[in-house]
């Protein structure tokens, strides 16, 4: 049995964990760049808590709050320029997947010169600004991964910067920042985390450690699905109490620890086109596709499929697909021409090479059809 495990991020979780552990910022430098979107970090209190903690430690800060959903390459180069101009020592991304990924990319670009042509090459100097990260959704697990996923218009997809350099030094996880999240966002992000855990078990890089973590993450998320359905039916976000938010945040963290070791597989390869071309939320895209990929796994690797479905407390992939259909309701319209295009893009990704069950392009076409027709 041969495998490697590396996860260098210090994780601090709990109520008021930022202000109660402000000393952890001291070793990172004297001036921080706070990276956020335009609104949520301000409204949920996370940005305020970070500023209080920095001020308590005598650390200066600059705010870059121009990160959009699915951040672009130009966005992170702008953030890096601001970091350089202000002699920033470390980066604090606050938010969901978009600000976290943007902040991690900025930390890399602010410490060295990388042109756009080589941004996703994986070949970098051994230089990066330290990162202290604050997730405010429970889905991406970016707080414990070495990935920063950006919109790549040249490739017409989302592309990942992948380097151990951008593992955060410390992650602060406080579920109170998620109490304002709507029902749809809560469900989409939870299914993103579920997809990470499942795809981790379907990766050629899976190990006994990553599988143990994945099973626990799957179990935790699936136990919350009745609350998700209840919240969806009543359109009432208060159904997600603080304890439930904490469970989802913990499950997302663990799933992030999984994909930090394993990477993702076919579902992400297919889902990127749905997000790029159809503007379908990333977690929703994964959820719409995951059931049909699990069917392929059942057919080709039945024991592996059974292990995953057992963790879900389900008897077959059809049960899981039925659950996703309940959660996601009416599906977007995808044409056959689009399916052909998306399948051609998916088969070229490195995610496919990472699959234990490697779909052919024909398999991918069929999964798209089964998911949307």
C-alpha positions in Angstrom: 0.0 0.0 0.0 1.6 3.2 -1.2 0.3 6.7 -0.7 1.2 10.2 0.5 -0.8 12.4 2.9 0.0 16.1 3.3 -2.3 18.8 4.8 -0.3 21.6 6.4 -3.2 23.9 7.4 -3.9 24.8 11.0 -7.7 24.6 11.5 -9.4 26.6 14.2 -13.2 26.0 14.4 -15.9 27.4 16.7 -17.9 30.4 17.7 -15.8 33.6 17.7 -12.8 31.7 16.7 -11.2 34.6 14.9 -11.3 37.2 17.6 -10.4 34.5 20.2 -7.4 33.5 18.3 -6.2 36.8 16.8 -2.6 36.0 17.9 -2.4 33.5 15.0 -2.1 36.4 12.6 1.1 37.7 14.3 3.5 35.3 12.6 2.1 36.1 9.1 3.2 39.7 8.9 2.4 43.3 9.7 0.1 44.2 6.8 -2.7 42.1 5.3 -4.8 42.2 2.1 -8.4 41.2 2.9 -9.9 39.6 -0.2 -13.7 39.4 -0.5 -16.7 39.8 -2.7 -18.8 42.9 -2.7 -21.4 42.2 0.0 -21.6 38.9 2.0 -18.4 39.3 4.2 -19.7 42.7 5.3 -23.3 41.5 6.0 -22.5 38.3 7.8 -19.9 39.8 10.2 -16.9 37.9 9.1 -15.0 40.9 7.7 -15.7 42.9 10.8 -14.4 40.1 13.0 -11.2 39.9 10.9 -10.6 43.6 11.1 -11.1 43.6 14.9 -8.6 40.8 15.2 -6.0 42.5 13.1 -6.5 45.8 15.0 -6.1 43.9 18.3 -2.7 42.7 17.0 -1.6 46.0 15.6 -1.7 44.7 12.0 -2.5 47.1 9.1 -4.9 46.0 6.3 -6.1 46.9 2.9 -9.4 45.6 1.5 -9.8 44.2 -2.0 -13.6 43.6 -2.4 -13.9 43.2 -6.2 -14.1 39.4 -6.4 -17.0 38.2 -8.6 -18.7 34.8 -8.7 -16.4 32.4 -10.6 -13.4 34.8 -10.5 -11.6 35.7 -13.7 -7.9 35.7 -14.4 -7.9 39.5 -14.7 -9.5 39.8 -11.3 -6.6 38.0 -9.5 -4.0 39.9 -11.4 -5.6 43.1 -10.3 -5.6 41.8 -6.7 -2.0 40.9 -7.0 -1.1 44.3 -8.3 -2.8 45.9 -5.3 -0.9 43.6 -3.0 2.4 44.6 -4.5 1.6 48.3 -4.5 0.7 48.2 -0.8 3.7 46.0 0.3 1.3 43.3 1.6 2.8 40.6 3.8 -0.1 38.1 3.8 -3.6 37.5 2.3 -6.9 36.9 4.1 -9.6 35.6 1.7 -13.1 35.7 3.2 -16.1 34.2 1.6 -17.3 31.2 -0.4 -15.3 29.4 -3.0 -14.9 32.5 -5.3 -13.1 34.8 -2.8 -11.1 31.9 -1.3 -9.9 30.8 -4.7 -9.1 34.3 -5.8 -7.3 35.1 -2.6 -5.1 32.0 -2.9 -4.2 32.9 -6.5 -3.4 36.5 -5.5 -1.1 35.1 -2.8 0.9 33.3 -5.5 0.9 36.1 -8.0 1.8 38.8 -5.5 5.0 36.9 -4.6 6.4 36.2 -8.0 6.0 37.1 -11.7 3.9 34.6 -13.6 2.4 35.5 -17.0 -1.0 34.3 -18.0 0.4 31.7 -20.4 2.0 29.9 -17.5 -0.6 30.6 -14.8 -1.9 27.0 -14.8 1.4 25.3 -15.6 2.1 24.1 -12.1 5.7 25.3 -12.4 6.3 28.1 -10.0 9.1 29.6 -7.9 9.1 28.6 -4.3 7.5 31.9 -3.2 4.0 32.8 -1.9 2.4 35.2 0.5 1.1 33.4 3.6 -2.7 32.8 3.6 -5.1 33.0 6.5 -8.6 32.0 5.3 -12.2 32.3 6.4 -14.9 30.3 4.7 -18.4 31.6 4.9 -20.1 28.8 3.0 -19.9 25.1 3.5 -19.1 23.5 0.2 -15.7 24.1 -1.5 -13.4 23.0 1.3 -10.9 25.4 -0.3 -9.7 26.4 3.2 -7.7 23.1 3.3 -6.7 22.5 -0.4 -3.9 23.5 -2.7 -6.2 24.5 -5.5 -7.5 27.9 -6.8 -10.1 27.5 -9.5 -10.5 30.4 -11.9 -12.7 31.1 -15.0 -10.4 30.6 -18.0 -12.1 32.3 -21.0 -9.4 31.1 -23.4 -10.1 27.5 -22.6 -13.9 28.2 -22.2 -13.9 26.4 -18.8 -12.8 26.7 -15.2 -9.1 25.8 -14.7 -7.2 25.1 -11.5 -4.0 26.4 -10.2 -2.6 23.5 -8.2 0.4 23.8 -6.0 1.2 23.1 -2.4 2.4 26.7 -2.1 -1.2 27.9 -1.7 -2.3 25.7 1.1 -3.5 28.2 3.7 -1.4 28.5 6.9 -4.5 28.8 9.0 -8.2 28.4 8.5 -10.9 29.9 10.8 -14.2 28.2 10.6 -17.2 29.8 12.4 -20.7 28.6 11.5 -22.3 31.8 12.6 -21.2 33.4 9.3 -23.5 31.0 7.4 -26.8 31.8 9.2 -27.8 34.3 6.5 -27.3 31.9 3.6 -30.5 31.1 1.7 -31.9 27.6 1.2 -30.7 27.3 -2.4 -27.1 28.3 -1.6 -27.0 26.1 1.5 -28.1 23.1 -0.6 -25.9 23.8 -3.6 -22.8 24.1 -1.4 -23.6 21.0 0.6 -23.9 19.0 -2.5 -20.6 20.4 -3.8 -19.0 19.0 -0.6 -20.8 15.7 -1.0 -19.5 15.5 -4.6 -15.9 16.1 -3.3 -16.2 13.3 -0.8 -17.7 10.8 -3.4 -15.3 11.8 -6.1 -12.4 11.3 -3.7 -13.4 7.7 -3.3 -13.5 7.3 -7.1 -10.0 8.7 -7.6 -7.0 6.7 -8.5 -5.2 8.6 -5.7 -7.6 7.4 -3.0 -6.1 5.9 0.1 -7.3 4.4 3.3 -7.0 7.8 5.0 -8.8 9.7 2.3 -11.6 7.1 2.1 -12.1 7.2 5.9 -12.5 10.9 5.7 -14.8 10.7 2.7 -17.1 8.2 4.3 -17.5 10.4 7.4 -18.2 13.5 5.2 -20.8 11.6 3.2 -22.5 10.3 6.3 -22.7 13.8 7.9 -24.1 15.4 4.8 -26.6 12.7 4.1 -27.9 12.9 7.7 -28.8 16.6 7.0 -30.7 15.9 3.7 -34.1 15.6 5.5 -33.6 19.1 6.8 -32.6 20.3 3.3 -35.8 19.0 1.9 -37.9 20.5 4.7 -36.2 23.9 4.2 -36.7 23.6 0.5 -40.4 22.8 0.8 -41.0 25.7 3.2 -38.5 28.0 1.6 -37.3 28.7 5.2 -33.6 29.1 5.8 -34.2 29.1 9.6 -34.7 25.3 9.3 -30.9 25.2 9.2 -30.1 26.0 12.8 -26.6 26.7 14.0 -25.9 23.1 14.9 -26.9 22.0 11.3 -24.7 24.7 9.9 -21.8 23.5 12.0 -22.3 19.9 10.7 -22.3 21.0 7.1 -19.2 23.2 7.7 -17.4 20.3 9.3 -18.4 18.0 6.5 -17.2 20.4 3.9 -13.8 20.8 5.7 -13.3 17.0 5.7 -14.3 16.7 2.1 -11.7 19.4 1.3 -9.1 17.3 3.1 -10.1 14.4 0.9 -9.7 16.2 -2.5 -6.5 17.8 -1.3 -5.1 14.3 -1.5 -7.2 12.8 -4.4 -8.3 15.6 -6.7 -11.7 15.4 -8.4 -13.0 13.2 -11.2 -15.5 13.0 -14.0 -18.3 14.9 -12.3 -16.3 18.1 -12.0 -14.9 17.6 -15.5 -18.5 17.6 -16.8 -19.9 20.2 -14.4 -17.4 22.9 -15.4 -19.1 23.4 -18.7 -22.5 23.7 -17.1 -21.2 26.5 -14.9 -19.2 28.3 -17.6 -21.7 28.1 -20.5 -25.0 27.8 -18.7 -24.3 29.7 -15.5 -25.5 26.7 -13.4 -24.2 26.9 -9.8 -21.2 24.6 -9.4 -22.7 22.5 -6.6 -26.0 22.2 -8.5 -24.2 21.1 -11.6 -22.4 18.4 -9.6 -25.6 17.2 -8.0 -27.4 17.0 -11.4 -24.6 14.7 -12.8 -23.4 12.7 -9.8 -26.3 10.1 -9.8 -25.6 9.1 -13.4 -21.9 8.8 -12.8 -22.6 6.6 -9.8 -24.7 4.4 -12.1 -21.7 3.9 -14.3 -19.6 3.1 -11.2 -22.2 0.5 -10.1 -22.0 -1.1 -13.5 -18.2 -1.2 -13.8 -17.0 -1.4 -10.1 -20.0 -2.7 -8.2 -18.1 -3.2 -4.9 -16.8 0.4 -5.0 -20.3 1.7 -5.8 -21.8 -0.3 -2.9 -19.3 1.2 -0.5 -20.2 4.7 -1.5 -24.0 4.0 -1.5 -23.7 2.3 1.9 -22.1 5.5 3.3 -25.1 7.3 1.9 -27.4 4.8 3.5 -28.9 4.1 0.0 -29.4 0.9 -1.9 -28.7 2.1 -5.4 -27.7 5.1 -7.6 -31.4 5.5 -8.6 -32.3 6.3 -5.0 -29.6 9.0 -5.0 -30.7 10.4 -8.3 -34.3 10.6 -7.1 -33.1 12.6 -4.1 -31.2 15.0 -6.3 -34.2 15.5 -8.5 -36.3 16.4 -5.4 -33.7 18.9 -4.3 -33.0 20.5 -7.6 -36.5 20.5 -9.2 -36.9 21.7 -12.8 -33.7 21.3 -14.8 -32.1 23.7 -17.2 -32.5 23.2 -20.9 -29.4 21.7 -22.5 -29.4 21.0 -26.2 -27.9 17.9 -27.9 -25.4 20.2 -29.6 -24.3 21.6 -26.2 -24.0 18.1 -24.8 -21.7 17.1 -27.7 -19.6 20.2 -27.1 -19.5 19.8 -23.3 -18.6 16.1 -23.6 -15.7 16.9 -25.9 -14.4 19.4 -23.5 -14.8 17.1 -20.5 -12.9 14.2 -22.0 -9.9 16.4 -22.4 -9.5 17.3 -18.8 -7.0 15.8 -16.4 -9.9 14.9 -14.1 -10.9 12.0 -16.4 -7.4 10.5 -16.1 -7.9 10.7 -12.3 -10.9 8.4 -12.4 -10.9 4.7 -11.3 -14.0 4.3 -13.5 -12.8 6.2 -16.6 -15.8 7.2 -18.8 -15.4 7.3 -22.6 -16.7 10.3 -24.5 -19.8 8.3 -25.4 -20.3 7.5 -21.7 -20.1 11.3 -20.9 -22.6 12.1 -23.7 -25.0 9.5 -22.3 -24.6 10.8 -18.7 -25.5 14.3 -19.8 -28.5 13.0 -21.7 -29.7 10.9 -18.7 -29.2 13.9 -16.4 -31.1 16.4 -18.6 -33.6 14.4 -20.7 
